[in-house]
Amino acid sequence: MGALQSRHLDARQRKNLSGHTTVMLREFSSHFRRQLCAGILEQQQNDVGLKEPAGTPTLLHQQDSVTGSKVILEGTLQQYLDGKWRRRHLQVTKSFAVESRDSKEVFEGGWERRRDLNLSGCQICTTIQEHRLLVDETCRHIKGRRGGKMPFWDCPTDFPVFIQHPYSAPLCLCAESREAQRLWARHLQRAVQHQSSILQRKDTAESRAFLEAVRFYRQEKGSYQPGVLLMGSEEEVLSSLIMEEILPCLHFRIFPRLIPNQRRLTWIKLQAEVYSQVCAQVRAEMRALMEEVAQQRPLLEKLVRSDLPQITTQQDCIAHRITEDMCEEISQCLSTAVIPLLGPTFQEVAAPICEGFAAARQLFLETCDDVISRGCSGQSLQELLSPLSGLGLGSARASQYLAMLEWSAGGRAWLQASWGIHSSLCRPLVFQAQSTLQQLLDRAALMFRHLLTLKPCLSVDPSQVTAILHRVRDRVLKLDQDLRSVRAQLVLESLLQLSLPALIERLGHLDSSHYQPLVQPHYTPFLHPDIIYHQVLRASLTREIQAVMRDTLPQQCVPLSTGRRSASSENTYEEWSPPGGHSRSCSQLSDSHTLTPGARSYENFEGLMSELEPQQSGGGWDAGRDERGAKGATTLEGGEYICLMGADGGEQWIRASAFKHTPLPAKRTFPVNDCGFGC
């Protein structure tokens, strides 16, 4: 990605690196094939209703709303390339691909030659001081004198933008003004977010199997923490996986043999050279693997469909046997090492998600009000809806609420002290939350546009335009129930990704030899005791997390309505209701319908379109507004007050900030206003 060239590896070292990469890819391919077979079985079970789907917010599995080659930002900047500052023409497309071309060639009509910038897992900064800290982190293993000033810090302007990749050389740009610097930094940051979460947005058996294979492979090597390995495409994740394993060799065997004048610069060049070779080899071999998988998948699906009930019965039998054998050990490990940390972890994870969702919803309402205020101005439909473009990814307003999803410095420090997870390893979870929230806003804006086209508001009496716009807005806000479920599932999945590796590490690997005789020879490709064991652990931990989500109120950020609710509401809640229902005992985990936790899925957008079209009878546009009013507050509403029900039945309104350091009672009753997670 960067512009630093080196030839520190000789022919023998390059050959050894290639051979090591081949061995690692062969080992990973074995894990991937096993996980793919298990994933195909799970997908077939979900399709026929034998099991409920589990896991990440289903909105992430929708088709990307930001696709296409339309350019949303372009300009000429200076880029440090091949040891010099050169004028380059950069473009950011709607799909957040970033392309760099020689500005002179572009001026002469040459658009073909370009460099695509890989930004997955990168960090963006706009000062030399900030970038120096990132470089020091990259070179933290270097002892003694590290060397002086980096050549790319001699910027031709006072407005640099530095892009630091975990393994590639830094990408250094310079803008002409402070405004341009901020504009490019904002769009490049959104490109980092988008490119880093590409795998999480897919909903294919291959992508899910790939992520599970990465986790199993790393745990086989003794590494349990999440990290940058989950960011980017399949090729980028595998390249990072290989780099993680060969870095110690680079640190202690190859780098000490070099005699550089600038130790840090030499290390950056060496690491970038190795990463470039690894990426090229992974790209070629991964393409061959995916072609092989694509040819085998129809046969695997046919085999599963032919004996699906029998395979499911055997799977349940194995899960039940594992549960019986491991129940006491799992329960003891959960109660001593995991459950005590779940409550504080929930506080740290839920607070930024609550704040970000509340801010995004408030921004959407303000944007709708802006559209409504234009209603009687006689503008065209395109001009009337122009404020909605300010909600898009890369806009200044979007950056504000997306930044609120970042975990606090104190929260990151606590996670490192409690779970042993470095703060940088939690970035995939933040990117996942940001991607989800942005897709929610994109779909809300798209639905607003679509519903408005169903009503000829520009051809009716201007006095009726405002009422029509209000009804359109209220119709869009009917999605709040699904948004609540998505938000709860985000927190649930984050807690799982933080705590599940610790549980697996403490319990150790399962001896599969005790359970392999239970598997019929014909079903061996689809039933793997170690995979079923991990599913049992995930289900058990999920129930504990759900219990915490029901019994714990986020203390630092409680998304409630800013307006005070009437005490006449009949619905009150004594517990939180995250997706998945009530807890079960450990011995119940082997049931096939609940082996993995279910979640209320986000409705398909096309289905929503037909539901939300104006009705000729039965309430029409006003029905959605009345229904919303009857249900009280909706998902993303944010505010400052909590309404507590006193012993005499009266209300007491207290600022949410008062709960920051105040322990809450075990039993609490809240009125109908939004309590946070799926209530």
C-alpha positions as CSV (number, residue, x, y, z in Angstrom):
1,M,0.0,0.0,0.0
2,G,2.8,2.4,0.9
3,A,5.7,3.6,-1.1
4,L,8.8,2.3,0.6
5,Q,10.7,-0.3,-1.5
6,S,13.2,-2.8,-0.1
7,R,15.1,-5.9,-1.1
8,H,16.2,-7.2,2.3
9,L,15.2,-10.8,1.6
10,D,17.6,-12.9,-0.5
11,A,16.5,-15.7,-2.8
12,R,16.8,-18.4,-0.1
13,Q,14.7,-16.5,2.4
14,R,12.0,-15.8,-0.2
15,K,11.9,-19.5,-1.1
16,N,11.6,-20.4,2.6
17,L,8.8,-17.8,3.1
18,S,6.9,-19.2,0.1
19,G,7.2,-22.8,1.5
20,H,6.1,-21.7,4.9
21,T,3.1,-19.9,3.4
22,T,2.1,-23.0,1.4
23,V,2.2,-25.2,4.5
24,M,0.0,-22.7,6.5
25,L,-2.5,-22.4,3.7
26,R,-2.7,-26.2,3.4
27,E,-3.4,-26.5,7.2
28,F,-6.0,-23.7,7.0
29,S,-7.7,-25.3,4.0
30,S,-8.4,-28.4,6.1
31,H,-10.1,-26.3,8.7
32,F,-12.0,-24.3,6.1
33,R,-13.4,-27.5,4.4
34,R,-14.6,-28.9,7.7
35,Q,-16.3,-25.7,8.7
36,L,-17.9,-25.3,5.3
37,C,-19.5,-28.8,5.6
38,A,-20.7,-27.9,9.1
39,G,-22.0,-24.6,7.7
40,I,-23.9,-26.2,4.9
41,L,-25.5,-28.6,7.3
42,E,-26.6,-25.7,9.6
43,Q,-27.9,-23.7,6.6
44,Q,-30.0,-26.6,5.5
45,Q,-31.4,-27.1,9.0
46,N,-32.3,-23.4,9.1
47,D,-34.0,-23.6,5.8
48,V,-36.3,-26.4,6.8
49,G,-36.9,-25.0,10.4
50,L,-34.9,-27.7,12.3
51,K,-32.8,-25.0,13.9
52,E,-33.0,-21.2,14.4
53,P,-30.2,-19.1,12.9
54,A,-27.8,-17.5,15.4
55,G,-25.2,-14.9,15.5
56,T,-24.5,-11.4,14.1
57,P,-27.2,-8.8,13.3
58,T,-28.9,-9.9,10.2
59,L,-28.8,-6.4,8.8
60,L,-25.1,-7.0,8.2
61,H,-26.1,-9.8,5.9
62,Q,-28.1,-7.6,3.6
63,Q,-26.7,-6.5,0.3
64,D,-24.4,-3.4,0.7
65,S,-26.3,-0.2,0.2
66,V,-23.0,1.5,-0.7
67,T,-22.0,-0.2,-4.0
68,G,-21.0,1.1,-7.4
69,S,-18.2,2.9,-9.1
70,K,-19.7,6.4,-8.8
71,V,-17.1,8.9,-7.5
72,I,-18.0,10.6,-4.3
73,L,-14.7,12.4,-3.7
74,E,-11.8,13.2,-5.9
75,G,-8.9,15.6,-6.1
76,T,-5.2,16.1,-6.5
77,L,-3.0,15.5,-3.4
78,Q,0.7,15.0,-2.9
79,Q,1.6,11.4,-2.0
80,Y,4.9,10.0,-0.8
81,L,5.7,7.4,-3.4
82,D,9.0,5.6,-4.3
83,G,10.9,7.9,-2.0
84,K,9.5,11.2,-3.3
85,W,6.5,13.4,-2.9
86,R,4.5,13.2,-6.1
87,R,1.2,14.7,-7.3
88,R,-1.4,12.0,-7.5
89,H,-5.1,12.1,-8.4
90,L,-7.1,10.2,-5.8
91,Q,-10.7,9.0,-6.1
92,V,-13.1,7.6,-3.5
93,T,-16.0,5.7,-5.1
94,K,-19.4,5.0,-3.7
95,S,-18.3,1.5,-2.8
96,F,-15.4,3.1,-0.9
97,A,-12.6,1.8,-3.1
98,V,-9.7,4.3,-3.1
99,E,-7.8,4.7,-6.3
100,S,-4.6,6.6,-6.9
101,R,-3.3,7.7,-10.4
102,D,-0.5,9.9,-11.6
103,S,-2.0,13.4,-12.0
104,K,-0.1,14.2,-15.2
105,E,-1.4,11.0,-16.8
106,V,-4.9,11.8,-15.7
107,F,-4.6,15.3,-17.2
108,E,-3.5,13.7,-20.5
109,G,-6.4,11.3,-20.4
110,G,-4.7,8.2,-19.0
111,W,-7.1,6.7,-16.4
112,E,-6.1,3.0,-16.9
113,R,-2.9,2.9,-14.8
114,R,-3.9,3.1,-11.1
115,R,-3.1,1.9,-7.7
116,D,-5.9,0.5,-5.5
117,L,-5.2,1.4,-1.9
118,N,-5.9,-1.4,0.7
119,L,-7.2,0.4,3.8
120,S,-8.6,-2.6,5.8
121,G,-7.3,-2.5,9.4
122,C,-5.7,0.9,8.9
123,Q,-5.5,3.8,11.3
124,I,-5.9,7.4,10.1
125,C,-4.2,10.4,11.7
126,T,-3.5,14.0,10.7
127,T,-0.5,15.0,12.7
128,I,3.2,13.9,12.8
129,Q,2.9,13.5,16.6
130,E,0.0,11.0,16.2
131,H,1.8,9.1,13.5
132,R,5.0,8.9,15.5
133,L,3.1,7.0,18.2
134,L,1.7,4.5,15.6
135,V,5.2,4.0,14.1
136,D,6.6,3.4,17.6
137,E,3.9,0.8,18.2
138,T,4.8,-1.0,15.0
139,C,8.5,-0.9,16.0
140,R,8.0,-1.7,19.7
141,H,10.2,-4.8,19.6
142,I,13.3,-2.7,18.6
143,K,15.5,-2.1,21.5
144,G,18.0,0.7,22.0
145,R,18.5,3.4,19.4
146,R,15.7,3.2,16.9
147,G,16.7,5.9,14.4
148,G,15.7,9.4,13.7
149,K,13.2,11.2,11.6
150,M,11.2,9.3,8.9
151,P,11.5,10.7,5.4
152,F,7.8,10.9,4.9
153,W,7.5,13.3,7.8
154,D,9.1,16.1,5.7
155,C,5.7,17.1,4.4
156,P,5.4,19.7,1.6
157,T,2.3,21.3,3.3
158,D,1.0,21.7,6.9
159,F,-2.0,19.4,6.3
160,P,-0.8,15.7,6.2
161,V,-3.0,12.6,6.3
162,F,-1.2,9.5,7.4
163,I,-2.6,6.0,6.9
164,Q,-0.9,3.3,9.0
165,H,-1.5,-0.3,7.9
166,P,-0.6,-3.1,10.4
167,Y,2.0,-4.6,7.9
168,S,2.3,-2.5,4.8
169,A,4.3,0.7,4.6
170,P,2.5,3.9,5.7
171,L,0.6,5.8,3.1
172,C,1.3,9.5,3.4
173,L,-0.8,12.2,1.8
174,C,-0.7,16.0,1.9
175,A,-3.7,18.3,1.2
176,E,-3.6,22.0,0.4
177,S,-5.8,23.3,3.2
178,R,-7.2,22.4,6.6
179,E,-10.7,21.9,5.1
180,A,-9.4,19.5,2.5
181,Q,-7.4,17.6,5.1
182,R,-10.5,17.0,7.2
183,L,-12.6,16.1,4.2
184,W,-10.1,13.5,3.0
185,A,-9.5,12.1,6.5
186,R,-13.2,11.7,7.0
187,H,-13.8,9.8,3.8
188,L,-10.7,7.7,4.1
189,Q,-11.8,6.8,7.7
190,R,-15.2,5.6,6.3
191,A,-13.3,3.6,3.6
192,V,-11.3,2.0,6.4
193,Q,-14.5,1.1,8.2
194,H,-16.2,-0.3,5.0
195,Q,-13.2,-2.3,3.7
196,S,-12.5,-3.7,7.2
197,S,-16.0,-5.1,7.7
198,I,-16.5,-6.7,4.3
199,L,-16.6,-10.2,5.6
200,Q,-19.0,-9.4,8.4
201,R,-21.5,-8.0,5.8
202,K,-21.6,-11.2,3.8
203,D,-24.3,-13.9,4.4
204,T,-22.9,-17.0,2.8
205,A,-21.9,-20.4,4.1
206,E,-18.4,-19.7,2.7
207,S,-17.9,-16.5,4.6
208,R,-19.2,-17.9,7.9
209,A,-17.1,-21.0,7.5
210,F,-14.0,-18.9,6.7
211,L,-14.3,-16.8,9.9
212,E,-14.8,-20.0,12.0
213,A,-11.8,-21.7,10.3
214,V,-9.6,-18.7,11.2
215,R,-10.7,-18.9,14.8
216,F,-10.1,-22.7,15.0
217,Y,-6.8,-22.4,13.3
218,R,-5.5,-19.8,15.7
219,Q,-6.8,-21.7,18.7
220,E,-5.0,-24.7,17.4
221,K,-1.8,-22.6,17.5
222,G,-2.6,-21.4,21.0
223,S,-3.9,-17.9,20.1
224,Y,-7.4,-17.1,21.4
225,Q,-7.7,-13.3,21.3
226,P,-9.6,-11.5,18.4
227,G,-7.7,-9.1,16.4
228,V,-6.9,-7.4,13.1
229,L,-7.2,-10.9,11.6
230,L,-10.9,-10.4,11.2
231,M,-10.7,-7.2,9.1
232,G,-10.7,-7.2,5.4
233,S,-11.3,-9.7,2.6
234,E,-10.5,-13.4,2.7
235,E,-7.1,-12.8,1.1
236,E,-6.3,-10.0,3.6
237,V,-7.4,-12.0,6.6
238,L,-5.3,-15.0,5.6
239,S,-2.3,-12.8,4.8
240,S,-2.6,-11.2,8.3
241,L,-2.9,-14.8,9.8
242,I,0.4,-15.8,8.1
243,M,2.1,-12.5,9.1
244,E,1.1,-13.1,12.8
245,E,2.9,-16.4,12.7
246,I,6.1,-15.4,10.9
247,L,6.6,-12.1,12.7
248,P,8.7,-13.7,15.5
249,C,11.1,-15.1,12.9
250,L,11.4,-11.6,11.4
251,H,11.9,-10.0,14.8
252,F,14.6,-12.3,16.1
253,R,16.3,-14.0,13.2
254,I,16.2,-11.9,10.0
255,F,16.1,-8.3,11.3
256,P,19.1,-8.6,13.7
257,R,21.3,-9.7,10.8
258,L,20.7,-6.4,9.1
259,I,22.9,-3.5,9.9
260,P,20.7,-0.5,9.1
261,N,21.4,3.2,9.8
262,Q,17.7,3.8,10.5
263,R,16.4,0.8,12.4
264,R,12.7,1.7,12.4
265,L,12.6,2.6,8.7
266,T,14.5,-0.7,7.8
267,W,11.9,-2.7,9.8
268,I,9.0,-1.0,8.1
269,K,10.5,-1.8,4.7
270,L,11.3,-5.4,5.6
271,Q,7.8,-6.0,7.0
272,A,6.2,-4.5,3.9
273,E,8.3,-6.6,1.6
274,V,7.3,-9.8,3.4
275,Y,3.7,-8.8,3.5
276,S,3.7,-8.0,-0.3
277,Q,5.0,-11.5,-1.1
278,V,2.6,-13.2,1.2
279,C,-0.4,-11.4,-0.2
280,A,0.5,-12.3,-3.8
281,Q,0.8,-16.0,-2.9
282,V,-2.3,-16.1,-0.8
283,R,-4.3,-14.3,-3.6
284,A,-3.4,-17.0,-6.1
285,E,-3.9,-20.0,-3.8
286,M,-7.1,-18.7,-2.3
287,R,-8.6,-18.2,-5.7
288,A,-7.9,-21.9,-6.5
289,L,-9.4,-23.0,-3.2
290,M,-12.6,-21.0,-3.7
291,E,-13.0,-22.5,-7.2
292,E,-12.6,-26.0,-5.8
293,V,-15.2,-25.2,-3.1
294,A,-17.7,-23.8,-5.6
295,Q,-17.5,-27.1,-7.6
296,Q,-17.9,-29.3,-4.5
297,R,-20.7,-27.4,-2.9
298,P,-23.7,-28.7,-5.0
299,L,-22.7,-32.3,-4.2
300,L,-22.3,-31.5,-0.4
301,E,-25.8,-29.9,-0.4
302,K,-27.3,-32.9,-2.1
303,L,-25.7,-35.3,0.4
304,V,-27.1,-33.2,3.3
305,R,-30.6,-32.9,1.9
306,S,-30.9,-36.6,1.3
307,D,-30.3,-37.6,5.0
308,L,-31.0,-34.3,6.9
309,P,-33.2,-35.8,9.6
310,Q,-30.7,-38.6,10.4
311,I,-27.8,-36.3,10.4
312,T,-29.6,-33.9,12.7
313,T,-30.5,-36.7,15.1
314,Q,-26.9,-37.8,15.3
315,Q,-25.8,-34.2,15.9
316,D,-28.2,-33.9,18.8
317,C,-27.0,-37.1,20.2
318,I,-23.4,-35.9,20.2
319,A,-24.3,-32.5,21.6
320,H,-26.3,-34.2,24.4
321,R,-23.4,-36.5,25.3
322,I,-20.9,-33.7,25.3
323,T,-23.3,-31.6,27.5
324,E,-23.7,-34.5,30.0
325,D,-19.9,-35.0,30.2
326,M,-18.9,-31.3,30.4
327,C,-21.9,-29.7,32.2
328,E,-20.2,-29.4,35.6
329,E,-16.9,-28.2,34.2
330,I,-18.6,-25.6,32.0
331,S,-20.8,-24.4,34.8
332,Q,-17.9,-24.0,37.2
333,C,-15.7,-22.2,34.6
334,L,-18.6,-19.8,33.8
335,S,-19.3,-19.0,37.4
336,T,-15.7,-18.4,38.5
337,A,-14.0,-16.9,35.4
338,V,-16.6,-15.5,33.1
339,I,-19.9,-14.4,34.7
340,P,-18.3,-12.0,37.2
341,L,-16.9,-10.0,34.3
342,L,-20.0,-10.0,32.1
343,G,-21.8,-7.2,34.0
344,P,-19.0,-4.6,33.8
345,T,-18.2,-5.7,30.2
346,F,-21.9,-5.1,29.3
347,Q,-21.7,-1.6,30.7
348,E,-18.6,-0.8,28.6
349,V,-20.0,-2.3,25.4
350,A,-23.6,-1.1,25.7
351,A,-22.9,2.6,26.5
352,P,-21.3,3.7,23.2
353,I,-23.9,1.6,21.2
354,C,-26.8,3.3,23.1
355,E,-25.3,6.7,22.6
356,G,-24.5,6.2,18.9
357,F,-28.0,4.8,18.1
358,A,-29.7,7.6,20.0
359,A,-27.6,10.3,18.2
360,A,-28.3,8.7,14.8
361,R,-32.0,8.6,15.4
362,Q,-32.0,12.2,16.6
363,L,-30.1,13.2,13.5
364,F,-32.6,11.3,11.3
365,L,-35.5,13.1,13.0
366,E,-33.8,16.5,12.6
367,T,-33.3,15.7,8.9
368,C,-36.9,14.7,8.5
369,D,-37.9,18.0,10.1
370,D,-35.7,19.8,7.7
371,V,-37.5,18.1,4.8
372,I,-40.9,18.9,6.3
373,S,-40.0,22.5,6.6
374,R,-39.3,22.6,2.9
375,G,-42.6,21.1,2.1
376,C,-44.5,24.3,1.2
377,S,-41.6,26.0,-0.5
378,G,-42.5,24.7,-4.0
379,Q,-39.3,22.9,-4.5
380,S,-38.8,19.8,-6.7
381,L,-38.8,16.4,-5.2
382,Q,-35.0,16.1,-5.6
383,E,-34.5,19.5,-3.9
384,L,-37.0,18.5,-1.2
385,L,-35.1,15.4,-0.3
386,S,-31.6,16.8,-0.5
387,P,-31.1,16.9,3.3
388,L,-31.2,13.1,3.3
389,S,-27.9,13.0,1.5
390,G,-26.3,14.4,4.7
391,L,-27.0,11.1,6.4
392,G,-24.7,9.1,4.0
393,L,-21.5,7.4,4.9
394,G,-18.6,9.9,4.6
395,S,-20.7,13.0,5.5
396,A,-19.6,15.2,8.3
397,R,-22.9,14.5,10.2
398,A,-22.5,10.8,9.8
399,S,-19.0,11.0,11.2
400,Q,-20.3,12.5,14.4
401,Y,-22.6,9.7,15.4
402,L,-20.3,7.0,14.1
403,A,-17.5,8.3,16.3
404,M,-19.8,7.9,19.3
405,L,-19.6,4.1,18.8
406,E,-15.9,4.1,19.7
407,W,-15.2,2.6,23.1
408,S,-13.9,5.0,25.7
409,A,-10.2,5.0,26.8
410,G,-11.3,3.8,30.2
411,G,-13.4,1.0,28.7
412,R,-10.5,-0.2,26.5
413,A,-8.1,-0.2,29.5
414,W,-10.6,-2.2,31.6
415,L,-11.1,-4.8,28.8
416,Q,-7.3,-5.2,28.6
417,A,-7.0,-5.5,32.4
418,S,-9.9,-8.0,32.8
419,W,-10.0,-10.1,29.6
420,G,-6.4,-9.5,28.6
421,I,-7.5,-8.1,25.2
422,H,-5.4,-5.3,23.7
423,S,-7.5,-2.3,22.8
424,S,-6.5,-2.5,19.1
425,L,-7.9,-6.0,18.9
426,C,-11.4,-4.7,19.6
427,R,-11.5,-2.5,16.5
428,P,-13.5,-5.1,14.4
429,L,-16.3,-4.9,16.9
430,V,-16.4,-1.1,16.6
431,F,-16.4,-1.4,12.8
432,Q,-19.2,-3.9,12.9
433,A,-21.3,-1.6,15.0
434,Q,-20.6,1.4,12.7
435,S,-21.4,-0.6,9.6
436,T,-24.7,-1.8,11.1
437,L,-25.8,1.7,12.2
438,Q,-24.9,3.3,8.9
439,Q,-26.9,0.6,7.0
440,L,-29.9,1.3,9.3
441,L,-29.7,5.0,8.4
442,D,-29.2,4.3,4.7
443,R,-32.3,2.1,4.6
444,A,-34.4,4.6,6.6
445,A,-33.5,7.4,4.1
446,L,-34.2,5.1,1.2
447,M,-37.6,4.1,2.6
448,F,-38.4,7.8,3.2
449,R,-37.7,8.5,-0.5
450,H,-39.7,5.5,-1.7
451,L,-42.7,6.2,0.5
452,L,-42.8,9.8,-0.6
453,T,-42.9,8.8,-4.2
454,L,-46.1,6.8,-3.5
455,K,-47.9,10.0,-2.5
456,P,-48.2,12.8,-5.1
457,C,-47.5,15.4,-2.4
458,L,-46.1,17.9,-4.9
459,S,-49.3,18.0,-6.9
460,V,-51.8,18.5,-4.0
461,D,-52.7,21.5,-2.0
462,P,-49.6,22.9,-0.3
463,S,-51.5,23.0,3.0
464,Q,-51.6,19.1,2.9
465,V,-47.9,18.6,2.0
466,T,-46.7,19.0,5.6
467,A,-49.2,16.4,6.9
468,I,-48.2,14.0,4.2
469,L,-44.5,14.4,5.1
470,H,-45.3,13.8,8.8
471,R,-47.1,10.6,7.9
472,V,-44.2,9.4,5.8
473,R,-41.7,10.0,8.6
474,D,-43.9,8.2,11.1
475,R,-44.2,5.2,8.7
476,V,-40.4,5.0,8.5
477,L,-40.2,5.1,12.3
478,K,-42.3,2.0,12.5
479,L,-39.0,0.1,11.9
480,D,-37.9,0.9,15.5
481,Q,-38.9,-2.5,16.8
482,D,-36.5,-4.1,14.4
483,L,-33.8,-1.6,15.2
484,R,-34.1,-2.4,18.9
485,S,-33.5,-6.1,18.1
486,V,-30.5,-5.2,15.9
487,R,-29.0,-3.1,18.6
488,A,-29.5,-5.8,21.2
489,Q,-27.9,-8.4,18.9
490,L,-24.9,-6.1,18.4
491,V,-24.3,-6.0,22.1
492,L,-24.9,-9.7,22.5
493,E,-22.4,-10.6,19.7
494,S,-19.8,-8.2,21.0
495,L,-20.0,-9.8,24.5
496,L,-19.7,-13.2,22.9
497,Q,-16.7,-12.3,20.9
498,L,-15.0,-10.9,24.0
499,S,-15.8,-13.7,26.4
500,L,-16.1,-16.9,24.3
501,P,-12.3,-17.1,23.6
502,A,-11.6,-16.9,27.3
503,L,-14.1,-19.7,28.1
504,I,-12.6,-21.9,25.4
505,E,-9.1,-21.3,26.5
506,R,-9.8,-22.1,30.1
507,L,-11.7,-25.3,29.3
508,G,-9.1,-26.5,26.7
509,H,-9.6,-28.7,23.7
510,L,-12.1,-31.5,23.5
511,D,-10.9,-35.1,23.1
512,S,-12.9,-35.9,20.0
513,S,-11.9,-39.6,20.1
514,H,-14.6,-40.2,22.8
515,Y,-17.4,-39.0,20.5
516,Q,-16.2,-39.9,17.0
517,P,-17.6,-43.5,17.3
518,L,-21.1,-41.9,17.5
519,V,-20.8,-40.5,14.0
520,Q,-21.9,-42.7,11.1
521,P,-19.2,-43.1,8.5
522,H,-21.4,-41.5,5.8
523,Y,-21.9,-38.4,7.9
524,T,-18.3,-37.8,8.9
525,P,-17.8,-34.8,6.6
526,F,-20.7,-32.9,8.3
527,L,-20.4,-33.9,12.0
528,H,-17.3,-32.9,13.9
529,P,-17.4,-33.3,17.7
530,D,-15.0,-30.3,18.3
531,I,-17.3,-28.0,16.3
532,I,-20.4,-29.3,18.1
533,Y,-18.5,-28.7,21.4
534,H,-17.9,-25.1,20.5
535,Q,-21.6,-24.7,19.6
536,V,-22.5,-26.0,23.0
537,L,-20.1,-23.6,24.7
538,R,-21.5,-20.7,22.7
539,A,-25.1,-21.6,23.5
540,S,-24.3,-21.8,27.2
541,L,-22.4,-18.5,27.3
542,T,-25.2,-16.9,25.3
543,R,-27.7,-17.7,27.9
544,E,-25.6,-16.2,30.6
545,I,-25.1,-13.0,28.6
546,Q,-28.8,-12.8,28.0
547,A,-29.4,-13.0,31.7
548,V,-27.0,-10.1,32.3
549,M,-28.7,-8.1,29.6
550,R,-32.1,-8.7,31.2
551,D,-31.0,-7.9,34.8
552,T,-28.6,-5.0,34.1
553,L,-29.3,-1.4,33.2
554,P,-26.6,0.5,31.3
555,Q,-25.5,3.1,33.8
556,Q,-23.6,5.6,31.6
557,C,-26.0,5.9,28.7
558,V,-29.7,5.0,28.9
559,P,-31.5,5.8,25.6
560,L,-34.9,7.1,26.7
561,S,-37.3,9.7,25.3
562,T,-36.5,13.3,26.0
563,G,-40.1,13.9,26.7
564,R,-41.7,12.7,29.9
565,R,-44.2,9.9,29.4
566,S,-47.6,9.8,30.8
567,A,-48.1,7.5,33.8
568,S,-51.2,6.0,32.2
569,S,-49.1,3.5,30.2
570,E,-50.2,0.0,31.1
571,N,-47.0,-1.8,30.0
572,T,-44.1,-2.0,32.4
573,Y,-41.0,-4.1,32.3
574,E,-39.1,-5.7,35.1
575,E,-36.3,-7.2,33.1
576,W,-34.4,-6.7,29.9
577,S,-35.5,-9.0,27.0
578,P,-32.6,-9.6,24.6
579,P,-33.0,-11.9,21.6
580,G,-33.2,-15.6,22.3
581,G,-35.8,-15.9,25.1
582,H,-35.3,-17.2,28.6
583,S,-32.3,-18.9,30.1
584,R,-32.0,-22.7,30.2
585,S,-29.9,-25.0,32.3
586,C,-26.8,-26.5,31.0
587,S,-28.4,-29.9,30.5
588,Q,-30.9,-28.4,28.0
589,L,-28.3,-27.2,25.6
590,S,-28.4,-30.2,23.3
591,D,-31.9,-29.6,22.0
592,S,-31.6,-29.2,18.2
593,H,-34.0,-26.2,17.9
594,T,-32.0,-24.2,20.4
595,L,-28.4,-25.5,20.1
596,T,-27.6,-22.0,18.9
597,P,-29.5,-18.9,20.1
598,G,-32.3,-17.5,18.0
599,A,-32.8,-13.8,17.2
600,R,-35.5,-11.8,15.8
601,S,-34.3,-10.9,12.3
602,Y,-34.4,-7.6,10.7
603,E,-37.2,-7.6,8.1
604,N,-36.4,-7.9,4.5
605,F,-36.5,-4.5,2.9
606,E,-38.6,-5.5,-0.1
607,G,-41.2,-7.0,2.3
608,L,-41.3,-3.8,4.2
609,M,-42.0,-1.9,1.1
610,S,-45.2,-3.8,0.5
611,E,-46.2,-3.5,4.1
612,L,-45.6,0.2,4.3
613,E,-47.4,1.3,1.1
614,P,-50.4,3.4,1.8
615,Q,-53.6,1.5,2.5
616,Q,-56.9,2.5,1.0
617,S,-58.7,1.5,4.1
618,G,-58.0,0.4,7.7
619,G,-56.3,3.6,8.9
620,G,-54.0,4.4,5.9
621,W,-51.1,6.6,6.7
622,D,-52.4,7.5,10.1
623,A,-52.4,3.9,11.3
624,G,-48.6,3.8,11.7
625,R,-48.6,7.1,13.6
626,D,-51.4,5.9,16.0
627,E,-49.7,2.6,16.5
628,R,-46.4,4.3,17.4
629,G,-48.1,6.6,19.7
630,A,-49.8,3.8,21.5
631,K,-46.5,1.9,22.0
632,G,-44.8,4.9,23.5
633,A,-41.1,5.6,22.9
634,T,-39.3,3.9,20.0
635,T,-35.9,2.4,19.6
636,L,-33.3,5.0,19.1
637,E,-34.8,7.8,21.2
638,G,-32.3,9.4,23.5
639,G,-32.7,11.6,26.5
640,E,-31.6,12.5,30.0
641,Y,-34.3,11.2,32.3
642,I,-35.3,7.8,33.8
643,C,-38.8,7.3,35.2
644,L,-38.7,5.1,38.3
645,M,-41.9,3.8,39.8
646,G,-42.2,4.4,43.5
647,A,-43.7,2.1,46.1
648,D,-46.8,4.2,46.1
649,G,-47.2,3.9,42.3
650,G,-46.0,7.4,41.7
651,E,-43.4,8.5,39.2
652,Q,-39.9,9.9,40.0
653,W,-37.9,11.4,37.2
654,I,-34.1,11.1,37.7
655,R,-31.3,12.2,35.4
656,A,-29.6,9.2,33.8
657,S,-26.2,10.6,34.8
658,A,-27.1,10.0,38.4
659,F,-26.8,6.3,37.8
660,K,-23.2,6.6,36.7
661,H,-21.8,5.6,40.1
662,T,-24.9,4.5,41.9
663,P,-25.7,0.8,42.2
664,L,-29.2,-0.2,41.2
665,P,-31.5,-2.6,43.0
666,A,-31.8,-6.1,41.7
667,K,-35.4,-5.7,40.8
668,R,-36.5,-2.6,39.0
669,T,-39.6,-1.5,37.1
670,F,-39.6,0.8,34.1
671,P,-42.4,2.3,32.2
672,V,-42.9,1.6,28.5
673,N,-40.3,4.1,27.3
674,D,-37.4,2.4,25.6
675,C,-35.3,0.4,28.0
676,G,-32.7,-0.5,25.6
677,F,-32.5,-4.1,24.3
678,G,-35.5,-5.7,22.8
679,C,-38.0,-5.0,25.6
